[in-house]
């Protein structure tokens, strides 16, 4: 029996999860949960780095209080965000939140220096203003003074790992989210970094997931009264860990959908796919566990639903998610749609009003009730998934017969059925705790307790339950809706 501690940080919450591997099964126990989110300061949006570090220490303390002998710990977070270290090794300022508006208009500015074609051929990454490349471009353009004292750049999971272990590095999967990594060379895209005018020494060596990078710093051991626990790099990008936990069988023609605040839909490849067709459709080549490439598209996911709930709560109406699903189920089907990736839906704010405004602008019936708004959002996500799967088949020249849906979105049964109806394929949901399972499995691969990725997936499949959704027999209403959806801007 072996025990590992996974820290899984998302954009709205974080958790410390104890994973126990016994008899080729993995079981999970949540030890600590805490809130997360952006902090607005003078018009900017930032992460509370020290608060997050303190919460992780609380989770670690609870793990030792549980009385088990830990074999390792690892941290995964969302992608693209980073902080600088100064020459003394301290973080410089507050890490910017990827939804900070400073990048809203920076892409054209950088395209004057390097063309879209050259950027994509070097990185194979989907163009999004939130990417590290454009965050750094905004800092350069705006004369950010932190650049003057910055000695190292660390992505959020690697920054937190550094605070625990002292290890400075860039784990492969998180580095690939930056749009500053060249998947063909396996190194940084140096010409882009040079075009930004940044010194190359900012960017640390790239380390593969499944690497033991040290133990807890003596100061941490003394503070928490704990032994020198091994610190491991897992798939530091949460989606990389989640995809590692997809319970797919080898040889199966499958795609994955990691469903949460973001929906990340793609396939697993052995080599990057950087083609004109992939660039035109704005697909991304991100790193995975076991040397895999996650060829995918980022789609605005349950953020639409979460922000609707936040707005209604602001108005004094505190719907539960179950109540919201019930209202959506009762609303008229396939009435109006939105493009979930429209820029108007990116920032926090009045999401119900924005959905209604989009429908009005595009000449569709305007959703008015909460149920109509929610159904519009959910059906639009399902249709966006259909569009993405069609594109994936065309670009990769391989069929997709089943969609594995993992993550917190597994709990939304209504969206799961909409997805099966829209894509006309079987949808298999589970595990919900894919990121934590993948995080722990990657740690166990590092220590030798699990042989490899294929063995990890077999153990995860045996440890969790899945639910299958089949498309309803009558395809015509969804096919007609899909044609209308494709006409949206």
N, C-alpha and C positions, 0 to 999 in steps of 0.2 A: 504494500500500500504506500503510495507516494502522494504528497500534498504540494500544491502550487498555489500561489496567490496572483490573481489577475486583477489589474486595475484597468477598468474600461471607462474612458471619459468621452462623453458625447457633448453636443453643443448645448444641451439643456440640463444634463445631470451626469453624475459620475458614480461609480460603484467599486467596492472592493469585494471580490468574489473568490472564495476558497474552492479550489478544484481538487478532488480526490480521485486518483486513478487506482482501481482495484479490480482484479479479475477481468481485465480488458473492458472495463466500463469506466466512464467519467461521470461523477456526480458533482453537483454545484451547491454551494451555500453562500448566500449573500450575507456579508458581514457588516457592510457599511454602505450607506447611500447618502448622497448630498447633491444639492442643487448646483447648477452652473449656468452661466449666461454672460452676455456682454455688459460692461459697465460704461455708461456714457460719461465722458469727461471733456468739457470744452468743445463739444461738437464732434468729438471722435468716439469710437467704440473700441473697448479694450477688454482683455481677459484679466481676471484677478489671479495672477500667477501665484502669489504667495499664499492666498487663500486656498487655492487648489493643492499646493504642496502640503499645507497644513492638514487638509482633509485626507490626503494620501497617507500622511504619517498617522493619523487617527485610525485609518483602515489597517495599516501595518500593525499598530499597537493591538488592535482587536484580534488580528490573526494570531499574534503570539499569545494573547490571553486565551485563545481557544484551546491551547494546550497541545497543538500538533507540531510535528517537526516539518518545517517547510523545506522543500528542495529548490525553490527558486521563486522569484517575483518578476513580473514584466508589466509594462505599461503600453496601452494603445490609446490613441485619440483620433479626432477628426484630422483631415489633411490640411495642407498649404500654409498654416499659420506658424510663426516662428518668433524668436527673440534673438537679440545679440548679446554676447558676453563682452565685457571690457577686458583690459589686459590683466586685471587682477582676478578674472574669472567670475565676476558678478554680473547678473542680468542688467541690461541697459534699458531703463524705462519700463513701460508696460507693453506687452505683446498686443499688437493690433488684432482686432476681431475681423474675420474675413468679410463680414457684412459692413465694415466701415466704408463710408461713402467716398473715401479719398481715391478709390480706384475707378470710380464711375466713368470717368472720361479719359483714362490714361492710355487705353489701348491704341487709339490713333496716334498719340504722341510717340509711342515706342515703334509703331509700324513705320514711322518716318526714318527710323534707324535700321530696322531689320524687317524684311517683308514677312507676311503671314506664311508664305510658302517655305521660306528658309527656317522660320521658327518651327513649323510642323515637321519638316523633314529632319530637323535636328532632335526633336523631342517626341513627336507622335502624340502630343497631348491636346485634348479638347480646349478650345479657346474659351476661357472664362475670366472675367475681370478679377475674380477672387484669387486666382493662381498666384503663387509666390513671385513669379516673374513680374507680374504687373503690380503687386504690392511693393516690390523693390523699385520698380520703375517710378511709382508714385513718390517714394521716398527720395529718389534721385532728383526727380523733376522739382519737388517741393523744397529741396535743400534741407532735408531732415538732418538735424545736428547729431543725432545718434550715430550716423554713419562715420562721423569724424573720430569716434572713440571705439567703434566696434572692432573687435578682434576675431570673433567667431560668430557664425550663424548656426543656431540649433533649432530644429523643428520641435513643436510642442512636446511630443512624447519623448524625444531624445533630450530635450531640455530638462524635463522632470526626471528622466533616468540619470542625467548628469548631477542633479541636485542630490540624488540618493547615493550615487556611486563614484562621481568624479569623472566618468567616462565621457569623452568628447568624440562624437561621431554622428554620422547620418545613416540611419538604417535604410536599407534599399527601398522598401515599399513606400515609406513616407517621403523619401527623396524624389521618387518618381512623380509624386503629385505636384511638384513645384513648377513644372514646365521649364526646368533648368537642368534636366538629366537627359542624357542621350542613351536610349535603350539599346542601340546598336553597338556602342563602345563600352557600355557599362560604367561610364564615368560622367562627370559633369559636362554640360554643353558649354564648354569654355568660350566659344565665340559669342554666345549670348551674354555671358557674364562680363566679357570684355566690352561688349557694346553698352552695357549698363555703366561701365566705368568703375566697377567694383574690383577690389583686390582679390586675387584668387585665393589667398590664404584665409579668407572668410569662410570658405567652404571646406568642411572636414572630410576625412576619408569616409567612403561608403562601406557599410558593413552589412552582410547578409542577415536576414532573420534566422533565429535559431542559434545565436552566438552568445556565449556567456562572457560578459564584459568586465566582470569584477564582483566585488561584494559590497555590502553596505559600508559607507564611510565610517571610520571610527567615531566621529561626532554623532552620527545617527545611532550607532550601536549604544553609545553611552546615554544619549537622550532617552531612547526607548527601552534601554536595559535588555538588549536582544543580541543574539549571536550574529556572526558575519554571514548573513544570508546571501547566496549567489544572486546577482542581478543579471537578467537575461534580456536580450533583444528579441521580442516576438515580431509578428507582422505588425509593426508599430502603427500603420494606418489601420483604423478599425475595420475598414472594408476588406483589407487583405486578410486579417484574422477571420472575419466572417466568412469569406469565400473558402478559406481553408477548412471550414467546418461544414461545407455543403455535402450532404450525405449521398453523393452521386456515385453510381457504379461505373467502373472503367468501360469504355466503349459506348456508353450511352450518349446520344446526341442531345446535350442539355445546355441550357443557359441558366444563369443565376440572376436573382434580383435581391439585393440587400436593401430591405425596406425599413426606413425610419424617417427621420427629418428629411433626408435625401433618399431618393431611389437611385440605386446604382445597378444598371442592368447590362449584362455582358456575357461573354464567353471566356473560357480559359484557353490560352494559346501557349505553345512552346517558344515561339519567336514573335517579336514585335511586328505589327502590320502597319506600315507607314506608306500608304498609297494615296494617289490623288483622290480616289473614291472615298477613302477613310477620312481624309482632310475635308472634303466637300460636305460629308455628313457629320463632321465635327466629333469624331470618336477619339478615345484616349487609350494610350498604352501605359497602364500602371503596373508596377511590380507586385508580384504575389509571393506566397510561401513556396518553397521548393523550386525556386528559379522560374516560376510560371509568369506569364504576362496576363494581366486582366484587361482584356480589350472590351471597353465599356463606354456607356454614355451616362453622364450625370444628369439626373432629372429631378426637378423640384418635387419632393415627395410629400410626406405627411405634414410638412411645414405648412401647407395650405390649410389643413384641418386644424393644426395646432394654433395657428394665428387667428383663425376664425374663433376658436374657443377663447383665446386670450382677449380678443376684441369684445366678445359678448360678456365675458367676465368683467371687463372694464366698465361695461354698461350696467353691471349689477346682476347679470344672468349667468349663473354658474352651472352650465350643462356638464354632465358626465359624458365620457366618450360613448358609453352604451346608449345614453339618451340621444346623442347626436347620430349614431348609427341607425337608431329606430326612426328618427325623423327623416333621414335620408332614404331609408327603405320604403317609406310611405309616399315619398314625393313622386311626381310623374317622371317616368324614365326617358332618357335620351332626348332631352328637350333642348339644352344649350350646353356648350363646351367652351373651355378656355385652353390656351397653350400654357401648360404648367411652367414652362421655362421663359415665359414672357418677362422682360425686365421689371415690369410693374409689380411682380409678385416677390421680388428678391428681398426687399427691406422689411423690417418689422412694421406693423401698422394695421390699418383698417382693412383686413383681408376680405371680409364680406362685401364692403363697398367697392373694393378693387375688382372682385369677381363680377359684380353687377355691372360696373363701368365697362369692363372688357366686353361683356356680352352686348351691352348697348352699342358700343363702338363698332362691333362687328355685325350689327343688324340681326341679332338673335333675340328670342324672348328673354327678358331680363328676370333672373331669379330674385324673388322678394323674400320668401320665408326662409328661416334657417334650414329647413329640410331641402328646399330647392337649391340653395347655395351649396350645401354639403354634397348633394347628389351631383351637381354640376362638377364639383371638384373631384369627386371619386371616379365618376365616369370618364372625366378628362384624363386622369392618371392612367386608367385602364387602356384607353385608346392610345395614349402616348406610348405605353408599353407595347402595344400591337405595332405601332409604327417602328419602334426601335428593333423589335424582333425581325420584322420584315427587312429592315436595313441590314441587320447582322447577317441574315442568311445570304443576302445579295453580296455583301462585301467579303465575307469569309468563304463563300461558295460551299457552305455545308448546312445541312438541314438541322432544325431545332425541333425536337419532338416533345420535350417536356421543359417546363420552367420551374426551377427550384427557388422558392421564395423563403428567405431567412431573415431573422431579425424581428424587432418589435412589431413590424407591420403584419406579421403572421396572425396577430390577434384580431385584425380587422376582417372578419369573415365576409362582410358585404363587399369590400374591395377585392378580396380573394376571388369571389365568385364573378364579380364584374370582369376581373382580369382574365379568368378562364373563358368567359363568354366573348370577350373582345379579341383575344389572341387565337381562339379556336384550337387550343391545345390544353393538355392536362397541366394543372398547377399543383405542385407538391409543396406544402408549407411545413416549415420546421427545419432545424430547431429555432425557437425564439431566441435562445441565448447563444446564437452562433458566434458572436464576437468573443465572448468569454471562453467558449469551448475551443475556438481556434487559437486564442491567446495561450491557453493552458496546453493544448496539444503541441504547439510550437515550442514551448518551454521544454516539454517532455522529449521532443525530438532532439533538442540541444543537449540534454543530459543523457540521452540514450535510452530513456525509459520507453519511448515509442520509436519504431524503426524509421519511418518516413511518412510523407504526406498521405500516401495511399493507405498505409496502416492506420494513420490517425483518422481518416474518413471512415474506415470500417468500424473503428471503436466508437466514433461519434454516432454513426448510424445505429449501432447496437445499443447506444445509451439513451436515445431520444425517440419520441414518437412523432410521426408525420401525419398530415391530413391531406388527402387528395381531393381536388376540385375538378370536375369535368365540365366542359362547356355545355350549356343547355342546347336542346335539339334544334330550336328555331334560330338559325344563324342570321336570317335576313335583317331583323331590326338593328343588330350590331354592325352588319356589313354596310347598311345604309348610313348609319351614324358615322362609321369610319370614313366614308367618302366625304361627308360634311366636315369632319374633323380635319381632314387633309387640306381643306380649303382655307383654314385659319392662318392668319399671319404669324 
